[in-house]
Amino acid sequence: MAFHFQNNVLVCSPLECETAGEMLSSMEKARAEGADLVELRIDSMTFSHISQVHKLIQLRTLPAIVSFRPYSWKNSSSGDSNINTCLQVMRLAIDLNVEFVEMDYESTGADVVKLVINVHYITDLASVFKMLAHCQVPLIALAVGSRGLLSQLLGPKFGGFLVYGSLGDKTIPGMPTLFSLRHVYKLEYINAETKVFGLISNPVGHSKGPILHNPAFRHTGYNGIYVPMQVDDIKEFFRTFTSTDFAGFSVGIPHKEAAVGCCDEVHPLAKSIGAVNTIVRRPTDGKLVGYNTDCEASISAIEDALRERRATNRGASDASPLAGKTLVLVGAGGAGRALAFGAKSRGAQVFIFNRNYERAKALAHAVAGKALPYENLERFRTENVMILANASAVGMEPNSDQTPVSKESLKAYELVFDAVYTPINTRLLQEAKEVGAIVVSGVEMFIRQALGQFRLFTGGLAPEAFMRKLVLEQF
């Protein structure tokens, strides 16, 4: 059976199964999900005779890498026996003309080299990209662990010819799924000139940014890729990734405030808020410029919802519908700061509740608002019309059963906004709707801040109708 590889990036799915039958079944799943080839990890199998491996290789329906790690094989406790079995498997694979055979020892005459490293920090990947770019033979680089994801998503940009993707029902930490490689990132579009954008956050797995920005790049013809970046130390990240290839960043929890200190220049609004959610590396001089698109996104979403209700009831007005009202803010982090400054600029009175009372007091001082102990939130009332804005992580997956305020207390609010967008319909929003409040989802804020980011990333207009439709279909 002859296979012919094209000159573009190959997508490989690693298969670890007990039996040859399971291997063949998984191979069919991999083919259906878009794999070009599979890695048959024979050491994961339980077999009594080499003929079972022979049959598996003969019946393969995709090109394959055959690998066998003798010291991980469970069929025998004898090291010598395992090595003999390994050699048997390798000889068999070669005799059957398998496309690739992975040898678990150094070989100076290798046609293709595979490098597997365990990364503890995202900054460890800089050396991987350097090796990919400068290796004199084709290099397969696989960084394992939750922070290794970029080694696959950006591999083609730096010269890698093969990337790994997991089956949808057998996800592997730090490895993209075959589906995401084929339908979200579409690595066939990636080349050395591709600009890298991404979300700097921790955790980062919840991010919907890739399913929004990547199709938008392709829709506008912009040569960019947007990837999740699990960053522990944001200052160290920017000290490491200094190339203009890394052109722009969304900044998420918990780095929005620390990001201010990483920028060479900060937009006045972001500086006054004290939080940056967007960083662009200026192409002319490589300087990092910080912005905040959260503020206008969240406040305009709340205002438009109030105006819609007002237009239905009493007619439209040019004044901000937040003027003279009370904004009850839960959370004093980056998103909370954006909401507080935005509400203050519209003439609202701001009351801040945060588990860390000192942070609440500091933010209240900055916006001439008031901070109150978190335990007072449940029974807090004012004479003014009240708006509730949750800018904390309470209610975010996987803790979607939680809510910052009880259903009974929500009756005091005209509108409830939740910055959390995973899940879309949080418990807070569900219960607010049930008691008759106007509800504004974090998805609306997400769309608006993403449009602002996309304009900053590309230096042009964002395809608003396309991006809005995409979010509403995909979320």
Secondary structure, DSSP 8 states (H G I E B T S, - for coil): ------SS-EEEEEE--SSHHHHHHHHHHHHHTT-SEEEEEGGG---SSHHHHHHHHHT-SS-EEEE--GGG-SS-S-HHHHHHHHHHHHHHHHHTT-SEEE-SS--TT-SSEEEEEE-SSGGGHHHHHHHHHH-SS-EEEEEESTT-HHHHHSGGGGT-SEEE-B-TTS--TT--BHHHIIIII-GGG--TT-EEEEEEESS-TT--HHHHHHHHHHHHT--EEEEEEE-S-HHHHHHH--STTEEEEEE-TT-TTGGGGG-SEE-HHHHHHT--SEEEE-TTT--EEEE--HHHHHHHHHHHHHHHHHHHHT---SS-TTTT-EEEEE--SHHHHHHHHHHHHTT-EEEEE-SSHHHHHHHHHHTT-EEE-GGGGGG---SS-EEEEE-SSTT-TT-TT--SS-TTGGGGEEEEEE---SSSS-HHHHHHHHTT-EEE-HHHHHHHHHHHHHHHHHTS---HHHHHHHHHHH-
